[in-house]
Every structure is written in structure tokens, then in C-alpha cells.
């Protein structure tokens, strides 16, 4: 079960998942208007892993994320940026995610895969979490998101 489904169950609210398996930030841009037209109050933006795996430009990836954040902000949504580590031994996305979150004034859940990638009990393969791993991700996001949702109610 993916983390949006697990988070829906945990929070008791509906989370519409506009994600697509294997998608990059460029691909997500093609669905941006459809997602924005749904007029979300809160957006969980979790992209970037596939950009790295497909060796796409890191600069372009963060520009694309910035465009998405700006679009959701223009519709009044609160954006949660979910950091995804780079596909390298040393994470090269950590600081850029922090900088983007600070510049765009969004909540950052840093390196959502931290502690998962090295634990085979939480992974279905070398890059994808299993149900237990997605439960851990949902747990991390839940901890960050719950105070925000309480303010929005």
C-alpha cells in the first residue's frame, strides 16, 4: 500500500494521489493544472527520485518543483515538500531541498527515505519501500502534517 493510502487511513481524510509510478518532475508538470483545479487545501509534493534515477538535471528538477509550488500557492494551498535523496552514495539533494523550502516558504519533510534504504525489512527492492516502509513514510509525514491540519480545521 502506497504512503498516500496509508496516510489517508491514518489521518481519516481523503488524499487524492495525482502521482504516477516512475514519474519525473517534468512528467508531473503535465498534470499540474488538473491537480491545481481540484483546489487542494494541502499539497504533498513528493518528487525527484526518478529524476535522479533517470539522470535528469538536478537544476531543472528543482526549477520544476518551484513551478509546482508557485502554482499551488497561487490557489491558496499549503504545500508540504517531501525530500527525496539523490541516487548517489552521498545525498546531493538534501541542501537544495532545504533551500527550496526556505525560498518558497513551505514545510519540508526532509529525506523521506532516511532509515529505509539500508533496511531490507522495509524495502521491496533496492529503491522502493514495501508496505512497512511506506508505513514509516506515512508516519514521518503524519508527524509533520498533523499540527498544520489542526490549524486548518
N, CA, C and O atoms as a GROMACS GRO file, in nm:
protein
  612
    1UNK      N    1   0.085  -0.118   0.000
    1UNK     CA    2   0.000   0.000   0.000
    1UNK      C    3   0.090   0.124   0.000
    1UNK      O    4   0.181   0.133   0.082
    2UNK      N    5   0.067   0.218  -0.089
    2UNK     CA    6   0.149   0.338  -0.100
    2UNK      C    7   0.129   0.430   0.020
    2UNK      O    8   0.033   0.414   0.096
    3UNK      N    9   0.220   0.528   0.037
    3UNK     CA   10   0.209   0.613   0.156
    3UNK      C   11   0.088   0.705   0.153
    3UNK      O   12   0.034   0.732   0.261
    4UNK      N   13   0.040   0.757   0.038
    4UNK     CA   14  -0.083   0.837   0.045
    4UNK      C   15  -0.203   0.757   0.098
    4UNK      O   16  -0.285   0.811   0.172
    5UNK      N   17  -0.213   0.631   0.059
    5UNK     CA   18  -0.323   0.547   0.109
    5UNK      C   19  -0.308   0.523   0.258
    5UNK      O   20  -0.406   0.528   0.332
    6UNK      N   21  -0.188   0.497   0.302
    6UNK     CA   22  -0.164   0.475   0.445
    6UNK      C   23  -0.187   0.603   0.525
    6UNK      O   24  -0.238   0.598   0.636
    7UNK      N   25  -0.150   0.716   0.467
    7UNK     CA   26  -0.171   0.844   0.534
    7UNK      C   27  -0.320   0.878   0.541
    7UNK      O   28  -0.367   0.933   0.641
    8UNK      N   29  -0.394   0.846   0.436
    8UNK     CA   30  -0.540   0.865   0.436
    8UNK      C   31  -0.601   0.789   0.553
    8UNK      O   32  -0.682   0.843   0.628
    9UNK      N   33  -0.563   0.664   0.567
    9UNK     CA   34  -0.615   0.579   0.674
    9UNK      C   35  -0.577   0.636   0.810
    9UNK      O   36  -0.659   0.639   0.902
   10UNK      N   37  -0.454   0.680   0.823
   10UNK     CA   38  -0.402   0.733   0.950
   10UNK      C   39  -0.472   0.863   0.991
   10UNK      O   40  -0.507   0.880   1.108
   11UNK      N   41  -0.491   0.954   0.895
   11UNK     CA   42  -0.548   1.086   0.924
   11UNK      C   43  -0.700   1.089   0.920
   11UNK      O   44  -0.763   1.178   0.976
   12UNK      N   45  -0.759   0.991   0.852
   12UNK     CA   46  -0.904   0.991   0.839
   12UNK      C   47  -0.956   1.098   0.744
   12UNK      O   48  -1.070   1.142   0.756
   13UNK      N   49  -0.873   1.140   0.650
   13UNK     CA   50  -0.914   1.236   0.548
   13UNK      C   51  -0.881   1.180   0.411
   13UNK      O   52  -0.797   1.091   0.398
   14UNK      N   53  -0.946   1.232   0.309
   14UNK     CA   54  -0.921   1.186   0.173
   14UNK      C   55  -0.798   1.255   0.116
   14UNK      O   56  -0.787   1.378   0.120
   15UNK      N   57  -0.707   1.176   0.064
   15UNK     CA   58  -0.590   1.229  -0.005
   15UNK      C   59  -0.600   1.182  -0.150
   15UNK      O   60  -0.598   1.062  -0.178
   16UNK      N   61  -0.609   1.278  -0.240
   16UNK     CA   62  -0.612   1.244  -0.383
   16UNK      C   63  -0.469   1.233  -0.430
   16UNK      O   64  -0.390   1.326  -0.413
   17UNK      N   65  -0.436   1.122  -0.490
   17UNK     CA   66  -0.300   1.096  -0.535
   17UNK      C   67  -0.290   1.122  -0.686
   17UNK      O   68  -0.343   1.046  -0.766
   18UNK      N   69  -0.222   1.230  -0.722
   18UNK     CA   70  -0.202   1.263  -0.863
   18UNK      C   71  -0.068   1.210  -0.914
   18UNK      O   72  -0.029   1.239  -1.027
   19UNK      N   73   0.001   1.133  -0.830
   19UNK     CA   74   0.130   1.078  -0.868
   19UNK      C   75   0.116   0.967  -0.971
   19UNK      O   76   0.009   0.910  -0.989
   20UNK      N   77   0.226   0.938  -1.038
   20UNK     CA   78   0.231   0.829  -1.135
   20UNK      C   79   0.362   0.754  -1.116
   20UNK      O   80   0.468   0.816  -1.107
   21UNK      N   81   0.357   0.622  -1.109
   21UNK     CA   82   0.479   0.544  -1.089
   21UNK      C   83   0.584   0.577  -1.195
   21UNK      O   84   0.554   0.585  -1.314
   22UNK      N   85   0.706   0.594  -1.150
   22UNK     CA   86   0.818   0.620  -1.241
   22UNK      C   87   0.824   0.762  -1.294
   22UNK      O   88   0.906   0.793  -1.380
   23UNK      N   89   0.738   0.849  -1.243
   23UNK     CA   90   0.729   0.984  -1.297
   23UNK      C   91   0.843   1.074  -1.251
   23UNK      O   92   0.901   1.055  -1.144
   24UNK      N   93   0.872   1.170  -1.334
   24UNK     CA   94   0.972   1.273  -1.304
   24UNK      C   95   0.898   1.405  -1.280
   24UNK      O   96   0.777   1.414  -1.301
   25UNK      N   97   0.972   1.505  -1.237
   25UNK     CA   98   0.910   1.636  -1.218
   25UNK      C   99   0.858   1.691  -1.350
   25UNK      O  100   0.757   1.760  -1.352
   26UNK      N  101   0.926   1.660  -1.459
   26UNK     CA  102   0.880   1.708  -1.590
   26UNK      C  103   0.745   1.645  -1.624
   26UNK      O  104   0.655   1.714  -1.672
   27UNK      N  105   0.730   1.516  -1.600
   27UNK     CA  106   0.604   1.449  -1.624
   27UNK      C  107   0.493   1.503  -1.534
   27UNK      O  108   0.379   1.517  -1.577
   28UNK      N  109   0.528   1.532  -1.410
   28UNK     CA  110   0.429   1.586  -1.316
   28UNK      C  111   0.378   1.722  -1.359
   28UNK      O  112   0.264   1.758  -1.332
   29UNK      N  113   0.462   1.799  -1.427
   29UNK     CA  114   0.418   1.930  -1.476
   29UNK      C  115   0.300   1.915  -1.571
   29UNK      O  116   0.214   2.003  -1.579
   30UNK      N  117   0.295   1.802  -1.644
   30UNK     CA  118   0.185   1.783  -1.739
   30UNK      C  119   0.052   1.760  -1.668
   30UNK      O  120  -0.054   1.776  -1.728
   31UNK      N  121   0.056   1.722  -1.539
   31UNK     CA  122  -0.067   1.701  -1.462
   31UNK      C  123  -0.092   1.814  -1.362
   31UNK      O  124  -0.188   1.809  -1.285
   32UNK      N  125  -0.008   1.914  -1.363
   32UNK     CA  126  -0.015   2.020  -1.264
   32UNK      C  127  -0.149   2.091  -1.264
   32UNK      O  128  -0.208   2.112  -1.158
   33UNK      N  129  -0.199   2.129  -1.380
   33UNK     CA  130  -0.325   2.203  -1.385
   33UNK      C  131  -0.442   2.119  -1.336
   33UNK      O  132  -0.531   2.170  -1.268
   34UNK      N  133  -0.444   1.991  -1.370
   34UNK     CA  134  -0.552   1.904  -1.322
   34UNK      C  135  -0.548   1.895  -1.170
   34UNK      O  136  -0.653   1.901  -1.105
   35UNK      N  137  -0.430   1.882  -1.114
   35UNK     CA  138  -0.417   1.876  -0.968
   35UNK      C  139  -0.458   2.009  -0.904
   35UNK      O  140  -0.528   2.011  -0.804
   36UNK      N  141  -0.414   2.119  -0.963
   36UNK     CA  142  -0.446   2.251  -0.908
   36UNK      C  143  -0.595   2.280  -0.917
   36UNK      O  144  -0.652   2.344  -0.828
   37UNK      N  145  -0.660   2.234  -1.024
   37UNK     CA  146  -0.804   2.258  -1.041
   37UNK      C  147  -0.888   2.184  -0.937
   37UNK      O  148  -1.005   2.217  -0.916
   38UNK      N  149  -0.829   2.085  -0.872
   38UNK     CA  150  -0.902   2.014  -0.767
   38UNK      C  151  -0.908   2.099  -0.639
   38UNK      O  152  -0.971   2.059  -0.540
   39UNK      N  153  -0.843   2.213  -0.641
   39UNK     CA  154  -0.842   2.312  -0.532
   39UNK      C  155  -0.806   2.251  -0.396
   39UNK      O  156  -0.882   2.260  -0.300
   40UNK      N  157  -0.687   2.190  -0.390
   40UNK     CA  158  -0.646   2.130  -0.264
   40UNK      C  159  -0.614   2.236  -0.159
   40UNK      O  160  -0.566   2.344  -0.191
   41UNK      N  161  -0.641   2.203  -0.034
   41UNK     CA  162  -0.603   2.291   0.077
   41UNK      C  163  -0.459   2.263   0.117
   41UNK      O  164  -0.386   2.354   0.156
   42UNK      N  165  -0.420   2.135   0.107
   42UNK     CA  166  -0.285   2.092   0.142
   42UNK      C  167  -0.233   2.006   0.028
   42UNK      O  168  -0.304   1.919  -0.023
   43UNK      N  169  -0.108   2.030  -0.012
   43UNK     CA  170  -0.046   1.953  -0.120
   43UNK      C  171   0.079   1.886  -0.064
   43UNK      O  172   0.164   1.951  -0.004
   44UNK      N  173   0.088   1.755  -0.086
   44UNK     CA  174   0.209   1.680  -0.052
   44UNK      C  175   0.286   1.660  -0.181
   44UNK      O  176   0.242   1.586  -0.269
   45UNK      N  177   0.398   1.726  -0.193
   45UNK     CA  178   0.476   1.723  -0.317
   45UNK      C  179   0.598   1.634  -0.296
   45UNK      O  180   0.696   1.674  -0.233
   46UNK      N  181   0.590   1.513  -0.349
   46UNK     CA  182   0.696   1.414  -0.331
   46UNK      C  183   0.746   1.368  -0.468
   46UNK      O  184   0.695   1.272  -0.526
   47UNK      N  185   0.844   1.440  -0.517
   47UNK     CA  186   0.901   1.411  -0.650
   47UNK      C  187   1.051   1.431  -0.645
   47UNK      O  188   1.103   1.498  -0.556
   48UNK      N  189   1.120   1.373  -0.741
   48UNK     CA  190   1.262   1.396  -0.754
   48UNK      C  191   1.345   1.268  -0.761
   48UNK      O  192   1.452   1.267  -0.822
   49UNK      N  193   1.295   1.162  -0.700
   49UNK     CA  194   1.371   1.037  -0.702
   49UNK      C  195   1.393   0.984  -0.843
   49UNK      O  196   1.503   0.943  -0.877
   50UNK      N  197   1.288   0.986  -0.923
   50UNK     CA  198   1.301   0.934  -1.060
   50UNK      C  199   1.382   1.027  -1.148
   50UNK      O  200   1.446   0.981  -1.244
   51UNK      N  201   1.381   1.156  -1.118
   51UNK     CA  202   1.467   1.249  -1.193
   51UNK      C  203   1.613   1.204  -1.178
   51UNK      O  204   1.688   1.198  -1.276
   52UNK      N  205   1.652   1.174  -1.054
   52UNK     CA  206   1.789   1.130  -1.028
   52UNK      C  207   1.819   0.997  -1.093
   52UNK      O  208   1.926   0.979  -1.152
   53UNK      N  209   1.728   0.903  -1.082
   53UNK     CA  210   1.749   0.770  -1.141
   53UNK      C  211   1.763   0.778  -1.293
   53UNK      O  212   1.835   0.699  -1.354
   54UNK      N  213   1.692   0.874  -1.353
   54UNK     CA  214   1.698   0.890  -1.498
   54UNK      C  215   1.805   0.991  -1.539
   54UNK      O  216   1.812   1.032  -1.655
   55UNK      N  217   1.887   1.032  -1.444
   55UNK     CA  218   1.998   1.125  -1.465
   55UNK      C  219   1.955   1.254  -1.532
   55UNK      O  220   2.022   1.306  -1.620
   56UNK      N  221   1.841   1.305  -1.488
   56UNK     CA  222   1.794   1.433  -1.537
   56UNK      C  223   1.864   1.544  -1.460
   56UNK      O  224   1.920   1.519  -1.353
   57UNK      N  225   1.862   1.662  -1.512
   57UNK     CA  226   1.929   1.775  -1.450
   57UNK      C  227   1.869   1.807  -1.312
   57UNK      O  228   1.749   1.827  -1.299
   58UNK      N  229   1.955   1.812  -1.211
   58UNK     CA  230   1.911   1.847  -1.076
   58UNK      C  231   1.857   1.990  -1.074
   58UNK      O  232   1.757   2.017  -1.009
   59UNK      N  233   1.923   2.081  -1.146
   59UNK     CA  234   1.876   2.219  -1.151
   59UNK      C  235   1.736   2.226  -1.210
   59UNK      O  236   1.650   2.298  -1.158
   60UNK      N  237   1.712   2.153  -1.318
   60UNK     CA  238   1.578   2.152  -1.380
   60UNK      C  239   1.476   2.091  -1.286
   60UNK      O  240   1.363   2.138  -1.278
   61UNK      N  241   1.514   1.987  -1.216
   61UNK     CA  242   1.424   1.924  -1.121
   61UNK      C  243   1.377   2.025  -1.016
   61UNK      O  244   1.257   2.033  -0.987
   62UNK      N  245   1.469   2.101  -0.960
   62UNK     CA  246   1.430   2.198  -0.857
   62UNK      C  247   1.355   2.317  -0.917
   62UNK      O  248   1.270   2.376  -0.849
   63UNK      N  249   1.384   2.354  -1.042
   63UNK     CA  250   1.302   2.457  -1.108
   63UNK      C  251   1.160   2.407  -1.125
   63UNK      O  252   1.064   2.480  -1.099
   64UNK      N  253   1.145   2.282  -1.170
   64UNK     CA  254   1.011   2.223  -1.188
   64UNK      C  255   0.935   2.220  -1.055
   64UNK      O  256   0.817   2.254  -1.051
   65UNK      N  257   1.001   2.179  -0.949
   65UNK     CA  258   0.937   2.177  -0.818
   65UNK      C  259   0.893   2.318  -0.778
   65UNK      O  260   0.785   2.336  -0.722
   66UNK      N  261   0.977   2.417  -0.806
   66UNK     CA  262   0.944   2.556  -0.776
   66UNK      C  263   0.820   2.602  -0.851
   66UNK      O  264   0.736   2.672  -0.795
   67UNK      N  265   0.809   2.564  -0.978
   67UNK     CA  266   0.691   2.599  -1.059
   67UNK      C  267   0.566   2.538  -0.997
   67UNK      O  268   0.462   2.603  -0.987
   68UNK      N  269   0.576   2.412  -0.956
   68UNK     CA  270   0.461   2.345  -0.895
   68UNK      C  271   0.421   2.413  -0.764
   68UNK      O  272   0.302   2.437  -0.740
   69UNK      N  273   0.518   2.444  -0.682
   69UNK     CA  274   0.489   2.510  -0.554
   69UNK      C  275   0.420   2.644  -0.580
   69UNK      O  276   0.318   2.674  -0.518
   70UNK      N  277   0.475   2.723  -0.672
   70UNK     CA  278   0.415   2.853  -0.704
   70UNK      C  279   0.271   2.838  -0.751
   70UNK      O  280   0.184   2.917  -0.713
   71UNK      N  281   0.245   2.738  -0.834
   71UNK     CA  282   0.109   2.718  -0.886
   71UNK      C  283   0.012   2.682  -0.773
   71UNK      O  284  -0.098   2.736  -0.766
   72UNK      N  285   0.054   2.592  -0.685
   72UNK     CA  286  -0.034   2.554  -0.574
   72UNK      C  287  -0.053   2.670  -0.476
   72UNK      O  288  -0.162   2.690  -0.424
   73UNK      N  289   0.053   2.746  -0.453
   73UNK     CA  290   0.040   2.863  -0.366
   73UNK      C  291  -0.058   2.964  -0.425
   73UNK      O  292  -0.135   3.025  -0.351
   74UNK      N  293  -0.056   2.981  -0.556
   74UNK     CA  294  -0.147   3.078  -0.619
   74UNK      C  295  -0.293   3.039  -0.600
   74UNK      O  296  -0.382   3.124  -0.607
   75UNK      N  297  -0.318   2.910  -0.576
   75UNK     CA  298  -0.453   2.863  -0.550
   75UNK      C  299  -0.485   2.858  -0.401
   75UNK      O  300  -0.593   2.813  -0.361
   76UNK      N  301  -0.391   2.904  -0.318
   76UNK     CA  302  -0.415   2.909  -0.174
   76UNK      C  303  -0.380   2.783  -0.097
   76UNK      O  304  -0.415   2.772   0.020
   77UNK      N  305  -0.314   2.688  -0.160
   77UNK     CA  306  -0.280   2.563  -0.092
   77UNK      C  307  -0.157   2.578  -0.003
   77UNK      O  308  -0.067   2.658  -0.030
   78UNK      N  309  -0.155   2.502   0.103
   78UNK     CA  310  -0.039   2.487   0.189
   78UNK      C  311   0.041   2.371   0.130
   78UNK      O  312  -0.014   2.262   0.113
   79UNK      N  313   0.168   2.392   0.101
   79UNK     CA  314   0.249   2.290   0.034
   79UNK      C  315   0.347   2.229   0.133
   79UNK      O  316   0.416   2.299   0.207
   80UNK      N  317   0.352   2.096   0.131
   80UNK     CA  318   0.450   2.019   0.206
   80UNK      C  319   0.544   1.958   0.104
   80UNK      O  320   0.504   1.875   0.022
   81UNK      N  321   0.670   1.999   0.108
   81UNK     CA  322   0.771   1.946   0.018
   81UNK      C  323   0.835   1.826   0.085
   81UNK      O  324   0.888   1.837   0.196
   82UNK      N  325   0.832   1.713   0.018
   82UNK     CA  326   0.885   1.590   0.074
   82UNK      C  327   1.017   1.560   0.004
   82UNK      O  328   1.021   1.530  -0.115
   83UNK      N  329   1.124   1.568   0.081
   83UNK     CA  330   1.258   1.550   0.026
   83UNK      C  331   1.286   1.406  -0.010
   83UNK      O  332   1.254   1.314   0.065
   84UNK      N  333   1.347   1.387  -0.125
   84UNK     CA  334   1.386   1.255  -0.173
   84UNK      C  335   1.536   1.260  -0.202
   84UNK      O  336   1.582   1.345  -0.278
   85UNK      N  337   1.609   1.169  -0.142
   85UNK     CA  338   1.754   1.171  -0.159
   85UNK      C  339   1.792   1.143  -0.305
   85UNK      O  340   1.716   1.085  -0.382
   86UNK      N  341   1.912   1.186  -0.339
   86UNK     CA  342   1.963   1.163  -0.474
   86UNK      C  343   2.006   1.017  -0.487
   86UNK      O  344   2.027   0.948  -0.387
   87UNK      N  345   2.020   0.973  -0.610
   87UNK     CA  346   2.060   0.835  -0.638
   87UNK      C  347   2.212   0.823  -0.639
   87UNK      O  348   2.270   0.763  -0.730
   88UNK      N  349   2.276   0.879  -0.538
   88UNK     CA  350   2.421   0.874  -0.525
   88UNK      C  351   2.456   0.830  -0.384
   88UNK      O  352   2.371   0.834  -0.294
   89UNK      N  353   2.580   0.789  -0.363
   89UNK     CA  354   2.622   0.745  -0.231
   89UNK      C  355   2.603   0.859  -0.130
   89UNK      O  356   2.548   0.838  -0.021
   90UNK      N  357   2.648   0.976  -0.166
   90UNK     CA  358   2.631   1.093  -0.079
   90UNK      C  359   2.513   1.174  -0.132
   90UNK      O  360   2.511   1.212  -0.249
   91UNK      N  361   2.415   1.200  -0.048
   91UNK     CA  362   2.293   1.268  -0.092
   91UNK      C  363   2.324   1.410  -0.136
   91UNK      O  364   2.371   1.492  -0.057
   92UNK      N  365   2.297   1.439  -0.262
   92UNK     CA  366   2.321   1.573  -0.317
   92UNK      C  367   2.193   1.656  -0.322
   92UNK      O  368   2.196   1.771  -0.365
   93UNK      N  369   2.081   1.600  -0.277
   93UNK     CA  370   1.954   1.673  -0.281
   93UNK      C  371   1.920   1.739  -0.148
   93UNK      O  372   1.836   1.828  -0.143
   94UNK      N  373   1.984   1.698  -0.041
   94UNK     CA  374   1.950   1.745   0.092
   94UNK      C  375   1.948   1.898   0.101
   94UNK      O  376   1.846   1.956   0.138
   95UNK      N  377   2.057   1.962   0.070
   95UNK     CA  378   2.067   2.109   0.080
   95UNK      C  379   1.974   2.179  -0.019
   95UNK      O  380   1.906   2.274   0.020
   96UNK      N  381   1.969   2.137  -0.146
   96UNK     CA  382   1.877   2.204  -0.238
   96UNK      C  383   1.730   2.196  -0.195
   96UNK      O  384   1.655   2.291  -0.216
   97UNK      N  385   1.688   2.083  -0.135
   97UNK     CA  386   1.551   2.075  -0.084
   97UNK      C  387   1.531   2.177   0.028
   97UNK      O  388   1.429   2.244   0.033
   98UNK      N  389   1.628   2.188   0.117
   98UNK     CA  390   1.619   2.285   0.227
   98UNK      C  391   1.611   2.427   0.172
   98UNK      O  392   1.531   2.508   0.219
   99UNK      N  393   1.695   2.457   0.074
   99UNK     CA  394   1.697   2.592   0.015
   99UNK      C  395   1.565   2.623  -0.054
   99UNK      O  396   1.513   2.734  -0.040
  100UNK      N  397   1.511   2.527  -0.129
  100UNK     CA  398   1.384   2.549  -0.198
  100UNK      C  399   1.271   2.570  -0.096
  100UNK      O  400   1.188   2.659  -0.113
  101UNK      N  401   1.268   2.488   0.007
  101UNK     CA  402   1.164   2.502   0.109
  101UNK      C  403   1.172   2.638   0.176
  101UNK      O  404   1.069   2.701   0.201
  102UNK      N  405   1.291   2.683   0.205
  102UNK     CA  406   1.309   2.814   0.269
  102UNK      C  407   1.268   2.926   0.174
  102UNK      O  408   1.198   3.019   0.215
  103UNK      N  409   1.311   2.917   0.048
  103UNK     CA  410   1.280   3.021  -0.050
  103UNK      C  411   1.130   3.031  -0.079
  103UNK      O  412   1.076   3.140  -0.095
  104UNK      N  413   1.064   2.917  -0.084
  104UNK     CA  414   0.920   2.914  -0.119
  104UNK      C  415   0.829   2.913   0.004
  104UNK      O  416   0.707   2.913  -0.008
  105UNK      N  417   0.891   2.913   0.122
  105UNK     CA  418   0.814   2.915   0.247
  105UNK      C  419   0.715   2.799   0.256
  105UNK      O  420   0.595   2.818   0.277
  106UNK      N  421   0.769   2.678   0.240
  106UNK     CA  422   0.688   2.557   0.253
  106UNK      C  423   0.747   2.470   0.363
  106UNK      O  424   0.863   2.482   0.400
  107UNK      N  425   0.663   2.382   0.413
  107UNK     CA  426   0.707   2.285   0.513
  107UNK      C  427   0.787   2.177   0.442
  107UNK      O  428   0.744   2.124   0.339
  108UNK      N  429   0.903   2.144   0.496
  108UNK     CA  430   0.986   2.038   0.438
  108UNK      C  431   0.986   1.918   0.530
  108UNK      O  432   1.010   1.930   0.650
  109UNK      N  433   0.958   1.802   0.473
  109UNK     CA  434   0.982   1.675   0.540
  109UNK      C  435   1.108   1.622   0.473
  109UNK      O  436   1.102   1.568   0.362
  110UNK      N  437   1.223   1.636   0.539
  110UNK     CA  438   1.350   1.604   0.474
  110UNK      C  439   1.370   1.453   0.454
  110UNK      O  440   1.322   1.371   0.533
  111UNK      N  441   1.441   1.420   0.350
  111UNK     CA  442   1.486   1.285   0.319
  111UNK      C  443   1.391   1.177   0.370
  111UNK      O  444   1.422   1.106   0.467
  112UNK      N  445   1.280   1.166   0.306
  112UNK     CA  446   1.174   1.075   0.349
  112UNK      C  447   1.219   0.929   0.349
  112UNK      O  448   1.157   0.845   0.414
  113UNK      N  449   1.325   0.898   0.277
  113UNK     CA  450   1.374   0.760   0.272
  113UNK      C  451   1.481   0.730   0.377
  113UNK      O  452   1.534   0.619   0.382
  114UNK      N  453   1.513   0.829   0.459
  114UNK     CA  454   1.616   0.811   0.561
  114UNK      C  455   1.579   0.694   0.653
  114UNK      O  456   1.469   0.689   0.707
  115UNK      N  457   1.672   0.602   0.668
  115UNK     CA  458   1.649   0.486   0.753
  115UNK      C  459   1.579   0.371   0.684
  115UNK      O  460   1.567   0.263   0.741
  116UNK      N  461   1.533   0.391   0.563
  116UNK     CA  462   1.464   0.284   0.491
  116UNK      C  463   1.556   0.210   0.395
  116UNK      O  464   1.557   0.087   0.391
  117UNK      N  465   1.634   0.286   0.318
  117UNK     CA  466   1.714   0.227   0.211
  117UNK      C  467   1.812   0.121   0.259
  117UNK      O  468   1.846   0.029   0.185
  118UNK      N  469   1.857   0.133   0.381
  118UNK     CA  470   1.957   0.038   0.433
  118UNK      C  471   1.894  -0.075   0.515
  118UNK      O  472   1.965  -0.158   0.570
  119UNK      N  473   1.761  -0.078   0.522
  119UNK     CA  474   1.692  -0.181   0.599
  119UNK      C  475   1.609  -0.268   0.505
  119UNK      O  476   1.500  -0.228   0.464
  120UNK      N  477   1.660  -0.387   0.471
  120UNK     CA  478   1.589  -0.473   0.375
  120UNK      C  479   1.449  -0.513   0.421
  120UNK      O  480   1.366  -0.551   0.338
  121UNK      N  481   1.421  -0.504   0.551
  121UNK     CA  482   1.286  -0.537   0.600
  121UNK      C  483   1.184  -0.432   0.557
  121UNK      O  484   1.064  -0.458   0.563
  122UNK      N  485   1.232  -0.313   0.514
  122UNK     CA  486   1.143  -0.204   0.477
  122UNK      C  487   1.140  -0.178   0.327
  122UNK      O  488   1.074  -0.085   0.280
  123UNK      N  489   1.213  -0.260   0.250
  123UNK     CA  490   1.227  -0.236   0.107
  123UNK      C  491   1.178  -0.356   0.026
  123UNK      O  492   1.201  -0.471   0.062
  124UNK      N  493   1.110  -0.326  -0.087
  124UNK     CA  494   1.067  -0.433  -0.177
  124UNK      C  495   1.176  -0.463  -0.279
  124UNK      O  496   1.182  -0.574  -0.334
  125UNK      N  497   1.263  -0.365  -0.306
  125UNK     CA  498   1.380  -0.381  -0.389
  125UNK      C  499   1.481  -0.275  -0.343
  125UNK      O  500   1.466  -0.221  -0.234
  126UNK      N  501   1.581  -0.245  -0.423
  126UNK     CA  502   1.685  -0.152  -0.377
  126UNK      C  503   1.641  -0.006  -0.372
  126UNK      O  504   1.708   0.076  -0.310
  127UNK      N  505   1.529   0.027  -0.436
  127UNK     CA  506   1.486   0.168  -0.436
  127UNK      C  507   1.343   0.192  -0.392
  127UNK      O  508   1.305   0.306  -0.366
  128UNK      N  509   1.263   0.087  -0.382
  128UNK     CA  510   1.121   0.104  -0.348
  128UNK      C  511   1.089   0.044  -0.211
  128UNK      O  512   1.122  -0.071  -0.184
  129UNK      N  513   1.024   0.123  -0.126
  129UNK     CA  514   0.981   0.068   0.002
  129UNK      C  515   0.871  -0.038  -0.016
  129UNK      O  516   0.800  -0.038  -0.116
  130UNK      N  517   0.860  -0.125   0.081
  130UNK     CA  518   0.748  -0.218   0.085
  130UNK      C  519   0.638  -0.156   0.173
  130UNK      O  520   0.650  -0.040   0.211
  131UNK      N  521   0.534  -0.232   0.205
  131UNK     CA  522   0.425  -0.177   0.286
  131UNK      C  523   0.476  -0.122   0.420
  131UNK      O  524   0.433  -0.015   0.463
  132UNK      N  525   0.566  -0.194   0.484
  132UNK     CA  526   0.621  -0.148   0.612
  132UNK      C  527   0.701  -0.020   0.594
  132UNK      O  528   0.697   0.069   0.679
  133UNK      N  529   0.773  -0.009   0.484
  133UNK     CA  530   0.849   0.112   0.454
  133UNK      C  531   0.756   0.230   0.426
  133UNK      O  532   0.781   0.342   0.473
  134UNK      N  533   0.651   0.206   0.351
  134UNK     CA  534   0.554   0.313   0.325
  134UNK      C  535   0.483   0.355   0.453
  134UNK      O  536   0.446   0.472   0.469
  135UNK      N  537   0.463   0.261   0.544
  135UNK     CA  538   0.404   0.296   0.673
  135UNK      C  539   0.496   0.390   0.748
  135UNK      O  540   0.449   0.484   0.813
  136UNK      N  541   0.627   0.367   0.742
  136UNK     CA  542   0.724   0.458   0.806
  136UNK      C  543   0.720   0.596   0.743
  136UNK      O  544   0.728   0.697   0.813
  137UNK      N  545   0.707   0.601   0.610
  137UNK     CA  546   0.698   0.730   0.541
  137UNK      C  547   0.571   0.802   0.585
  137UNK      O  548   0.574   0.922   0.616
  138UNK      N  549   0.459   0.731   0.587
  138UNK     CA  550   0.332   0.790   0.630
  138UNK      C  551   0.345   0.844   0.773
  138UNK      O  552   0.291   0.950   0.806
  139UNK      N  553   0.415   0.771   0.857
  139UNK     CA  554   0.438   0.813   0.995
  139UNK      C  555   0.515   0.945   1.002
  139UNK      O  556   0.478   1.035   1.077
  140UNK      N  557   0.622   0.955   0.922
  140UNK     CA  558   0.703   1.079   0.919
  140UNK      C  559   0.619   1.198   0.872
  140UNK      O  560   0.623   1.306   0.932
  141UNK      N  561   0.545   1.177   0.766
  141UNK     CA  562   0.463   1.286   0.711
  141UNK      C  563   0.352   1.322   0.809
  141UNK      O  564   0.320   1.439   0.828
  142UNK      N  565   0.293   1.222   0.870
  142UNK     CA  566   0.188   1.245   0.968
  142UNK      C  567   0.237   1.334   1.082
  142UNK      O  568   0.168   1.428   1.123
  143UNK      N  569   0.356   1.306   1.134
  143UNK     CA  570   0.412   1.387   1.243
  143UNK      C  571   0.428   1.532   1.202
  143UNK      O  572   0.402   1.622   1.281
  144UNK      N  573   0.470   1.555   1.079
  144UNK     CA  574   0.490   1.692   1.030
  144UNK      C  575   0.358   1.761   0.997
  144UNK      O  576   0.343   1.881   1.017
  145UNK      N  577   0.263   1.684   0.946
  145UNK     CA  578   0.140   1.741   0.893
  145UNK      C  579   0.030   1.763   0.996
  145UNK      O  580  -0.049   1.856   0.983
  146UNK      N  581   0.025   1.682   1.098
  146UNK     CA  582  -0.083   1.690   1.196
  146UNK      C  583  -0.100   1.830   1.256
  146UNK      O  584  -0.212   1.878   1.262
  147UNK      N  585   0.006   1.897   1.300
  147UNK     CA  586  -0.014   2.032   1.356
  147UNK      C  587  -0.071   2.131   1.254
  147UNK      O  588  -0.149   2.220   1.290
  148UNK      N  589  -0.033   2.114   1.128
  148UNK     CA  590  -0.083   2.204   1.022
  148UNK      C  591  -0.232   2.178   1.001
  148UNK      O  592  -0.311   2.273   0.992
  149UNK      N  593  -0.272   2.053   0.994
  149UNK     CA  594  -0.413   2.019   0.972
  149UNK      C  595  -0.500   2.068   1.086
  149UNK      O  596  -0.613   2.110   1.064
  150UNK      N  597  -0.447   2.062   1.207
  150UNK     CA  598  -0.523   2.111   1.322
  150UNK      C  599  -0.548   2.262   1.310
  150UNK      O  600  -0.654   2.311   1.351
  151UNK      N  601  -0.452   2.335   1.254
  151UNK     CA  602  -0.471   2.479   1.235
  151UNK      C  603  -0.571   2.508   1.124
  151UNK      O  604  -0.641   2.610   1.129
  152UNK      N  605  -0.579   2.421   1.024
  152UNK     CA  606  -0.669   2.443   0.911
  152UNK      C  607  -0.813   2.406   0.942
  152UNK      O  608  -0.904   2.447   0.870
  153UNK      N  609  -0.836   2.330   1.047
  153UNK     CA  610  -0.972   2.285   1.078
  153UNK      C  611  -1.053   2.394   1.140
  153UNK      O  612  -1.170   2.373   1.172
   0.00000   0.00000   0.00000
